Amino acid sequence: MHAVERFRSLVRSLSWTEIEFARPEVRPGHVDALVEFYRTLDGWPQRIALVQLVQDQDHPALRPVMLDVLRAPIGADPENVELTKAAALRLIDSRYDTFMTFYEDRDALHAAVREVLEAHGSAAE
């Protein structure tokens, strides 16, 4: 799968602009391989990058990835991490399909992240 290798390379290099432009190229057939790749990533920046890459896919295999990325620390790039969490929330539960609300109200975003993590027995951010 040439496309999957290209996606992996983008994620490893944290090529944010290229990841944004590659999102429409991700197909449902790529998702399983990208989920497996996610499990090999040790650092949050690369995990964030992968979630940004697949955020337009509504695929059951992505649910654990989206739940996991909600645990990401805000770190040195808060806007990037917070907006990725907002996208992840939308894929976890349609009730959280309020990206613009979260974009404008980060307190609401953090409250929703805590609510979802608690509901799924995951550690808080």
Chimera marker file (.cmm) of the C-alpha trace (Angstrom):
<marker_set name="trace">
<marker id="1" x="0.000" y="0.000" z="0.000" r="1" g="1" b="0" radius="0.5"/>
<marker id="2" x="1.914" y="2.961" z="-1.293" r="1" g="1" b="0" radius="0.5"/>
<marker id="3" x="-0.591" y="5.474" z="0.141" r="1" g="1" b="0" radius="0.5"/>
<marker id="4" x="-0.297" y="4.068" z="3.664" r="1" g="1" b="0" radius="0.5"/>
<marker id="5" x="3.503" y="4.371" z="3.542" r="1" g="1" b="0" radius="0.5"/>
<marker id="6" x="3.153" y="7.980" z="2.441" r="1" g="1" b="0" radius="0.5"/>
<marker id="7" x="0.714" y="8.652" z="5.294" r="1" g="1" b="0" radius="0.5"/>
<marker id="8" x="3.106" y="7.053" z="7.781" r="1" g="1" b="0" radius="0.5"/>
<marker id="9" x="5.904" y="9.262" z="6.510" r="1" g="1" b="0" radius="0.5"/>
<marker id="10" x="3.770" y="12.390" z="6.918" r="1" g="1" b="0" radius="0.5"/>
<marker id="11" x="2.870" y="11.417" z="10.478" r="1" g="1" b="0" radius="0.5"/>
<marker id="12" x="6.472" y="10.632" z="11.427" r="1" g="1" b="0" radius="0.5"/>
<marker id="13" x="7.693" y="13.953" z="10.058" r="1" g="1" b="0" radius="0.5"/>
<marker id="14" x="4.850" y="15.974" z="11.602" r="1" g="1" b="0" radius="0.5"/>
<marker id="15" x="4.203" y="17.612" z="8.235" r="1" g="1" b="0" radius="0.5"/>
<marker id="16" x="1.101" y="19.466" z="9.438" r="1" g="1" b="0" radius="0.5"/>
<marker id="17" x="0.298" y="21.245" z="6.184" r="1" g="1" b="0" radius="0.5"/>
<marker id="18" x="0.848" y="18.121" z="4.117" r="1" g="1" b="0" radius="0.5"/>
<marker id="19" x="-1.305" y="16.116" z="6.537" r="1" g="1" b="0" radius="0.5"/>
<marker id="20" x="-4.123" y="18.625" z="6.089" r="1" g="1" b="0" radius="0.5"/>
<marker id="21" x="-3.934" y="18.299" z="2.296" r="1" g="1" b="0" radius="0.5"/>
<marker id="22" x="-3.652" y="14.478" z="2.472" r="1" g="1" b="0" radius="0.5"/>
<marker id="23" x="-6.841" y="14.021" z="4.539" r="1" g="1" b="0" radius="0.5"/>
<marker id="24" x="-9.108" y="13.650" z="1.472" r="1" g="1" b="0" radius="0.5"/>
<marker id="25" x="-6.828" y="10.886" z="0.160" r="1" g="1" b="0" radius="0.5"/>
<marker id="26" x="-7.410" y="8.638" z="3.185" r="1" g="1" b="0" radius="0.5"/>
<marker id="27" x="-9.839" y="5.871" z="2.285" r="1" g="1" b="0" radius="0.5"/>
<marker id="28" x="-11.681" y="3.376" z="4.503" r="1" g="1" b="0" radius="0.5"/>
<marker id="29" x="-9.302" y="0.683" z="3.247" r="1" g="1" b="0" radius="0.5"/>
<marker id="30" x="-6.369" y="2.571" z="4.779" r="1" g="1" b="0" radius="0.5"/>
<marker id="31" x="-7.853" y="2.830" z="8.265" r="1" g="1" b="0" radius="0.5"/>
<marker id="32" x="-6.920" y="-0.573" z="9.706" r="1" g="1" b="0" radius="0.5"/>
<marker id="33" x="-3.263" y="-0.153" z="8.717" r="1" g="1" b="0" radius="0.5"/>
<marker id="34" x="-3.198" y="3.366" z="10.161" r="1" g="1" b="0" radius="0.5"/>
<marker id="35" x="-4.767" y="2.180" z="13.427" r="1" g="1" b="0" radius="0.5"/>
<marker id="36" x="-2.030" y="-0.459" z="13.693" r="1" g="1" b="0" radius="0.5"/>
<marker id="37" x="0.544" y="2.247" z="12.998" r="1" g="1" b="0" radius="0.5"/>
<marker id="38" x="-0.975" y="4.445" z="15.732" r="1" g="1" b="0" radius="0.5"/>
<marker id="39" x="-0.329" y="1.670" z="18.246" r="1" g="1" b="0" radius="0.5"/>
<marker id="40" x="3.390" y="1.798" z="17.433" r="1" g="1" b="0" radius="0.5"/>
<marker id="41" x="3.721" y="5.538" z="18.045" r="1" g="1" b="0" radius="0.5"/>
<marker id="42" x="5.289" y="6.510" z="21.359" r="1" g="1" b="0" radius="0.5"/>
<marker id="43" x="4.921" y="10.280" z="21.209" r="1" g="1" b="0" radius="0.5"/>
<marker id="44" x="1.799" y="12.395" z="21.415" r="1" g="1" b="0" radius="0.5"/>
<marker id="45" x="2.762" y="14.741" z="18.559" r="1" g="1" b="0" radius="0.5"/>
<marker id="46" x="2.784" y="11.849" z="16.094" r="1" g="1" b="0" radius="0.5"/>
<marker id="47" x="-0.416" y="10.426" z="17.542" r="1" g="1" b="0" radius="0.5"/>
<marker id="48" x="-2.043" y="13.847" z="17.152" r="1" g="1" b="0" radius="0.5"/>
<marker id="49" x="-0.796" y="13.969" z="13.559" r="1" g="1" b="0" radius="0.5"/>
<marker id="50" x="-2.292" y="10.587" z="12.759" r="1" g="1" b="0" radius="0.5"/>
<marker id="51" x="-5.661" y="11.557" z="14.220" r="1" g="1" b="0" radius="0.5"/>
<marker id="52" x="-5.626" y="14.736" z="12.171" r="1" g="1" b="0" radius="0.5"/>
<marker id="53" x="-4.972" y="12.646" z="9.087" r="1" g="1" b="0" radius="0.5"/>
<marker id="54" x="-7.907" y="10.259" z="9.670" r="1" g="1" b="0" radius="0.5"/>
<marker id="55" x="-10.380" y="12.656" z="11.275" r="1" g="1" b="0" radius="0.5"/>
<marker id="56" x="-12.716" y="12.599" z="8.255" r="1" g="1" b="0" radius="0.5"/>
<marker id="57" x="-13.162" y="8.829" z="8.434" r="1" g="1" b="0" radius="0.5"/>
<marker id="58" x="-16.093" y="7.360" z="10.319" r="1" g="1" b="0" radius="0.5"/>
<marker id="59" x="-14.744" y="3.868" z="10.889" r="1" g="1" b="0" radius="0.5"/>
<marker id="60" x="-15.337" y="1.626" z="13.945" r="1" g="1" b="0" radius="0.5"/>
<marker id="61" x="-11.624" y="0.770" z="14.202" r="1" g="1" b="0" radius="0.5"/>
<marker id="62" x="-10.883" y="4.427" z="14.933" r="1" g="1" b="0" radius="0.5"/>
<marker id="63" x="-12.953" y="4.601" z="18.121" r="1" g="1" b="0" radius="0.5"/>
<marker id="64" x="-10.154" y="3.364" z="20.473" r="1" g="1" b="0" radius="0.5"/>
<marker id="65" x="-7.701" y="5.734" z="18.779" r="1" g="1" b="0" radius="0.5"/>
<marker id="66" x="-10.051" y="8.675" z="19.282" r="1" g="1" b="0" radius="0.5"/>
<marker id="67" x="-10.600" y="7.756" z="22.926" r="1" g="1" b="0" radius="0.5"/>
<marker id="68" x="-6.861" y="7.437" z="23.460" r="1" g="1" b="0" radius="0.5"/>
<marker id="69" x="-6.020" y="10.804" z="21.913" r="1" g="1" b="0" radius="0.5"/>
<marker id="70" x="-8.364" y="12.508" z="24.389" r="1" g="1" b="0" radius="0.5"/>
<marker id="71" x="-5.713" y="11.705" z="27.023" r="1" g="1" b="0" radius="0.5"/>
<marker id="72" x="-3.040" y="13.720" z="25.208" r="1" g="1" b="0" radius="0.5"/>
<marker id="73" x="-1.469" y="16.455" z="27.309" r="1" g="1" b="0" radius="0.5"/>
<marker id="74" x="-1.977" y="19.960" z="25.986" r="1" g="1" b="0" radius="0.5"/>
<marker id="75" x="1.800" y="20.450" z="25.925" r="1" g="1" b="0" radius="0.5"/>
<marker id="76" x="3.613" y="23.036" z="23.845" r="1" g="1" b="0" radius="0.5"/>
<marker id="77" x="1.028" y="23.161" z="21.045" r="1" g="1" b="0" radius="0.5"/>
<marker id="78" x="-2.300" y="23.673" z="22.842" r="1" g="1" b="0" radius="0.5"/>
<marker id="79" x="-4.396" y="24.779" z="19.870" r="1" g="1" b="0" radius="0.5"/>
<marker id="80" x="-3.334" y="21.845" z="17.715" r="1" g="1" b="0" radius="0.5"/>
<marker id="81" x="-4.015" y="19.344" z="20.509" r="1" g="1" b="0" radius="0.5"/>
<marker id="82" x="-7.332" y="20.903" z="21.532" r="1" g="1" b="0" radius="0.5"/>
<marker id="83" x="-8.685" y="21.042" z="17.996" r="1" g="1" b="0" radius="0.5"/>
<marker id="84" x="-7.658" y="17.428" z="17.438" r="1" g="1" b="0" radius="0.5"/>
<marker id="85" x="-9.536" y="16.457" z="20.599" r="1" g="1" b="0" radius="0.5"/>
<marker id="86" x="-12.610" y="18.322" z="19.321" r="1" g="1" b="0" radius="0.5"/>
<marker id="87" x="-12.443" y="16.310" z="16.094" r="1" g="1" b="0" radius="0.5"/>
<marker id="88" x="-12.005" y="13.081" z="18.081" r="1" g="1" b="0" radius="0.5"/>
<marker id="89" x="-15.047" y="13.824" z="20.233" r="1" g="1" b="0" radius="0.5"/>
<marker id="90" x="-17.187" y="14.161" z="17.115" r="1" g="1" b="0" radius="0.5"/>
<marker id="91" x="-16.159" y="10.677" z="15.971" r="1" g="1" b="0" radius="0.5"/>
<marker id="92" x="-16.718" y="9.105" z="19.381" r="1" g="1" b="0" radius="0.5"/>
<marker id="93" x="-20.270" y="10.352" z="19.830" r="1" g="1" b="0" radius="0.5"/>
<marker id="94" x="-22.435" y="12.431" z="17.509" r="1" g="1" b="0" radius="0.5"/>
<marker id="95" x="-23.648" y="14.442" z="20.517" r="1" g="1" b="0" radius="0.5"/>
<marker id="96" x="-20.223" y="16.089" z="20.451" r="1" g="1" b="0" radius="0.5"/>
<marker id="97" x="-20.424" y="17.114" z="16.804" r="1" g="1" b="0" radius="0.5"/>
<marker id="98" x="-20.048" y="20.719" z="17.853" r="1" g="1" b="0" radius="0.5"/>
<marker id="99" x="-16.575" y="21.508" z="16.567" r="1" g="1" b="0" radius="0.5"/>
<marker id="100" x="-17.254" y="25.243" z="16.230" r="1" g="1" b="0" radius="0.5"/>
<marker id="101" x="-18.522" y="25.396" z="19.810" r="1" g="1" b="0" radius="0.5"/>
<marker id="102" x="-15.313" y="23.752" z="20.991" r="1" g="1" b="0" radius="0.5"/>
<marker id="103" x="-13.242" y="25.956" z="18.702" r="1" g="1" b="0" radius="0.5"/>
<marker id="104" x="-14.666" y="29.038" z="20.381" r="1" g="1" b="0" radius="0.5"/>
<marker id="105" x="-15.088" y="27.673" z="23.927" r="1" g="1" b="0" radius="0.5"/>
<marker id="106" x="-12.139" y="25.639" z="25.198" r="1" g="1" b="0" radius="0.5"/>
<marker id="107" x="-13.721" y="25.234" z="28.646" r="1" g="1" b="0" radius="0.5"/>
<marker id="108" x="-16.628" y="23.391" z="26.988" r="1" g="1" b="0" radius="0.5"/>
<marker id="109" x="-14.100" y="21.253" z="25.113" r="1" g="1" b="0" radius="0.5"/>
<marker id="110" x="-12.250" y="20.300" z="28.305" r="1" g="1" b="0" radius="0.5"/>
<marker id="111" x="-15.530" y="19.497" z="30.067" r="1" g="1" b="0" radius="0.5"/>
<marker id="112" x="-16.622" y="17.241" z="27.185" r="1" g="1" b="0" radius="0.5"/>
<marker id="113" x="-13.239" y="15.469" z="27.142" r="1" g="1" b="0" radius="0.5"/>
<marker id="114" x="-13.484" y="14.792" z="30.891" r="1" g="1" b="0" radius="0.5"/>
<marker id="115" x="-17.063" y="13.531" z="30.493" r="1" g="1" b="0" radius="0.5"/>
<marker id="116" x="-16.147" y="11.104" z="27.703" r="1" g="1" b="0" radius="0.5"/>
<marker id="117" x="-13.023" y="9.832" z="29.443" r="1" g="1" b="0" radius="0.5"/>
<marker id="118" x="-14.950" y="9.228" z="32.659" r="1" g="1" b="0" radius="0.5"/>
<marker id="119" x="-17.749" y="7.473" z="30.779" r="1" g="1" b="0" radius="0.5"/>
<marker id="120" x="-15.211" y="5.137" z="29.187" r="1" g="1" b="0" radius="0.5"/>
<marker id="121" x="-13.108" y="4.561" z="32.299" r="1" g="1" b="0" radius="0.5"/>
<marker id="122" x="-10.034" y="6.267" z="30.885" r="1" g="1" b="0" radius="0.5"/>
<marker id="123" x="-7.530" y="8.410" z="32.708" r="1" g="1" b="0" radius="0.5"/>
<marker id="124" x="-8.188" y="12.140" z="32.597" r="1" g="1" b="0" radius="0.5"/>
<marker id="125" x="-5.986" y="14.514" z="30.601" r="1" g="1" b="0" radius="0.5"/>
<link id1="1" id2="2" r="1" g="1" b="0" radius="0.2"/>
<link id1="2" id2="3" r="1" g="1" b="0" radius="0.2"/>
<link id1="3" id2="4" r="1" g="1" b="0" radius="0.2"/>
<link id1="4" id2="5" r="1" g="1" b="0" radius="0.2"/>
<link id1="5" id2="6" r="1" g="1" b="0" radius="0.2"/>
<link id1="6" id2="7" r="1" g="1" b="0" radius="0.2"/>
<link id1="7" id2="8" r="1" g="1" b="0" radius="0.2"/>
<link id1="8" id2="9" r="1" g="1" b="0" radius="0.2"/>
<link id1="9" id2="10" r="1" g="1" b="0" radius="0.2"/>
<link id1="10" id2="11" r="1" g="1" b="0" radius="0.2"/>
<link id1="11" id2="12" r="1" g="1" b="0" radius="0.2"/>
<link id1="12" id2="13" r="1" g="1" b="0" radius="0.2"/>
<link id1="13" id2="14" r="1" g="1" b="0" radius="0.2"/>
<link id1="14" id2="15" r="1" g="1" b="0" radius="0.2"/>
<link id1="15" id2="16" r="1" g="1" b="0" radius="0.2"/>
<link id1="16" id2="17" r="1" g="1" b="0" radius="0.2"/>
<link id1="17" id2="18" r="1" g="1" b="0" radius="0.2"/>
<link id1="18" id2="19" r="1" g="1" b="0" radius="0.2"/>
<link id1="19" id2="20" r="1" g="1" b="0" radius="0.2"/>
<link id1="20" id2="21" r="1" g="1" b="0" radius="0.2"/>
<link id1="21" id2="22" r="1" g="1" b="0" radius="0.2"/>
<link id1="22" id2="23" r="1" g="1" b="0" radius="0.2"/>
<link id1="23" id2="24" r="1" g="1" b="0" radius="0.2"/>
<link id1="24" id2="25" r="1" g="1" b="0" radius="0.2"/>
<link id1="25" id2="26" r="1" g="1" b="0" radius="0.2"/>
<link id1="26" id2="27" r="1" g="1" b="0" radius="0.2"/>
<link id1="27" id2="28" r="1" g="1" b="0" radius="0.2"/>
<link id1="28" id2="29" r="1" g="1" b="0" radius="0.2"/>
<link id1="29" id2="30" r="1" g="1" b="0" radius="0.2"/>
<link id1="30" id2="31" r="1" g="1" b="0" radius="0.2"/>
<link id1="31" id2="32" r="1" g="1" b="0" radius="0.2"/>
<link id1="32" id2="33" r="1" g="1" b="0" radius="0.2"/>
<link id1="33" id2="34" r="1" g="1" b="0" radius="0.2"/>
<link id1="34" id2="35" r="1" g="1" b="0" radius="0.2"/>
<link id1="35" id2="36" r="1" g="1" b="0" radius="0.2"/>
<link id1="36" id2="37" r="1" g="1" b="0" radius="0.2"/>
<link id1="37" id2="38" r="1" g="1" b="0" radius="0.2"/>
<link id1="38" id2="39" r="1" g="1" b="0" radius="0.2"/>
<link id1="39" id2="40" r="1" g="1" b="0" radius="0.2"/>
<link id1="40" id2="41" r="1" g="1" b="0" radius="0.2"/>
<link id1="41" id2="42" r="1" g="1" b="0" radius="0.2"/>
<link id1="42" id2="43" r="1" g="1" b="0" radius="0.2"/>
<link id1="43" id2="44" r="1" g="1" b="0" radius="0.2"/>
<link id1="44" id2="45" r="1" g="1" b="0" radius="0.2"/>
<link id1="45" id2="46" r="1" g="1" b="0" radius="0.2"/>
<link id1="46" id2="47" r="1" g="1" b="0" radius="0.2"/>
<link id1="47" id2="48" r="1" g="1" b="0" radius="0.2"/>
<link id1="48" id2="49" r="1" g="1" b="0" radius="0.2"/>
<link id1="49" id2="50" r="1" g="1" b="0" radius="0.2"/>
<link id1="50" id2="51" r="1" g="1" b="0" radius="0.2"/>
<link id1="51" id2="52" r="1" g="1" b="0" radius="0.2"/>
<link id1="52" id2="53" r="1" g="1" b="0" radius="0.2"/>
<link id1="53" id2="54" r="1" g="1" b="0" radius="0.2"/>
<link id1="54" id2="55" r="1" g="1" b="0" radius="0.2"/>
<link id1="55" id2="56" r="1" g="1" b="0" radius="0.2"/>
<link id1="56" id2="57" r="1" g="1" b="0" radius="0.2"/>
<link id1="57" id2="58" r="1" g="1" b="0" radius="0.2"/>
<link id1="58" id2="59" r="1" g="1" b="0" radius="0.2"/>
<link id1="59" id2="60" r="1" g="1" b="0" radius="0.2"/>
<link id1="60" id2="61" r="1" g="1" b="0" radius="0.2"/>
<link id1="61" id2="62" r="1" g="1" b="0" radius="0.2"/>
<link id1="62" id2="63" r="1" g="1" b="0" radius="0.2"/>
<link id1="63" id2="64" r="1" g="1" b="0" radius="0.2"/>
<link id1="64" id2="65" r="1" g="1" b="0" radius="0.2"/>
<link id1="65" id2="66" r="1" g="1" b="0" radius="0.2"/>
<link id1="66" id2="67" r="1" g="1" b="0" radius="0.2"/>
<link id1="67" id2="68" r="1" g="1" b="0" radius="0.2"/>
<link id1="68" id2="69" r="1" g="1" b="0" radius="0.2"/>
<link id1="69" id2="70" r="1" g="1" b="0" radius="0.2"/>
<link id1="70" id2="71" r="1" g="1" b="0" radius="0.2"/>
<link id1="71" id2="72" r="1" g="1" b="0" radius="0.2"/>
<link id1="72" id2="73" r="1" g="1" b="0" radius="0.2"/>
<link id1="73" id2="74" r="1" g="1" b="0" radius="0.2"/>
<link id1="74" id2="75" r="1" g="1" b="0" radius="0.2"/>
<link id1="75" id2="76" r="1" g="1" b="0" radius="0.2"/>
<link id1="76" id2="77" r="1" g="1" b="0" radius="0.2"/>
<link id1="77" id2="78" r="1" g="1" b="0" radius="0.2"/>
<link id1="78" id2="79" r="1" g="1" b="0" radius="0.2"/>
<link id1="79" id2="80" r="1" g="1" b="0" radius="0.2"/>
<link id1="80" id2="81" r="1" g="1" b="0" radius="0.2"/>
<link id1="81" id2="82" r="1" g="1" b="0" radius="0.2"/>
<link id1="82" id2="83" r="1" g="1" b="0" radius="0.2"/>
<link id1="83" id2="84" r="1" g="1" b="0" radius="0.2"/>
<link id1="84" id2="85" r="1" g="1" b="0" radius="0.2"/>
<link id1="85" id2="86" r="1" g="1" b="0" radius="0.2"/>
<link id1="86" id2="87" r="1" g="1" b="0" radius="0.2"/>
<link id1="87" id2="88" r="1" g="1" b="0" radius="0.2"/>
<link id1="88" id2="89" r="1" g="1" b="0" radius="0.2"/>
<link id1="89" id2="90" r="1" g="1" b="0" radius="0.2"/>
<link id1="90" id2="91" r="1" g="1" b="0" radius="0.2"/>
<link id1="91" id2="92" r="1" g="1" b="0" radius="0.2"/>
<link id1="92" id2="93" r="1" g="1" b="0" radius="0.2"/>
<link id1="93" id2="94" r="1" g="1" b="0" radius="0.2"/>
<link id1="94" id2="95" r="1" g="1" b="0" radius="0.2"/>
<link id1="95" id2="96" r="1" g="1" b="0" radius="0.2"/>
<link id1="96" id2="97" r="1" g="1" b="0" radius="0.2"/>
<link id1="97" id2="98" r="1" g="1" b="0" radius="0.2"/>
<link id1="98" id2="99" r="1" g="1" b="0" radius="0.2"/>
<link id1="99" id2="100" r="1" g="1" b="0" radius="0.2"/>
<link id1="100" id2="101" r="1" g="1" b="0" radius="0.2"/>
<link id1="101" id2="102" r="1" g="1" b="0" radius="0.2"/>
<link id1="102" id2="103" r="1" g="1" b="0" radius="0.2"/>
<link id1="103" id2="104" r="1" g="1" b="0" radius="0.2"/>
<link id1="104" id2="105" r="1" g="1" b="0" radius="0.2"/>
<link id1="105" id2="106" r="1" g="1" b="0" radius="0.2"/>
<link id1="106" id2="107" r="1" g="1" b="0" radius="0.2"/>
<link id1="107" id2="108" r="1" g="1" b="0" radius="0.2"/>
<link id1="108" id2="109" r="1" g="1" b="0" radius="0.2"/>
<link id1="109" id2="110" r="1" g="1" b="0" radius="0.2"/>
<link id1="110" id2="111" r="1" g="1" b="0" radius="0.2"/>
<link id1="111" id2="112" r="1" g="1" b="0" radius="0.2"/>
<link id1="112" id2="113" r="1" g="1" b="0" radius="0.2"/>
<link id1="113" id2="114" r="1" g="1" b="0" radius="0.2"/>
<link id1="114" id2="115" r="1" g="1" b="0" radius="0.2"/>
<link id1="115" id2="116" r="1" g="1" b="0" radius="0.2"/>
<link id1="116" id2="117" r="1" g="1" b="0" radius="0.2"/>
<link id1="117" id2="118" r="1" g="1" b="0" radius="0.2"/>
<link id1="118" id2="119" r="1" g="1" b="0" radius="0.2"/>
<link id1="119" id2="120" r="1" g="1" b="0" radius="0.2"/>
<link id1="120" id2="121" r="1" g="1" b="0" radius="0.2"/>
<link id1="121" id2="122" r="1" g="1" b="0" radius="0.2"/>
<link id1="122" id2="123" r="1" g="1" b="0" radius="0.2"/>
<link id1="123" id2="124" r="1" g="1" b="0" radius="0.2"/>
<link id1="124" id2="125" r="1" g="1" b="0" radius="0.2"/>
</marker_set>
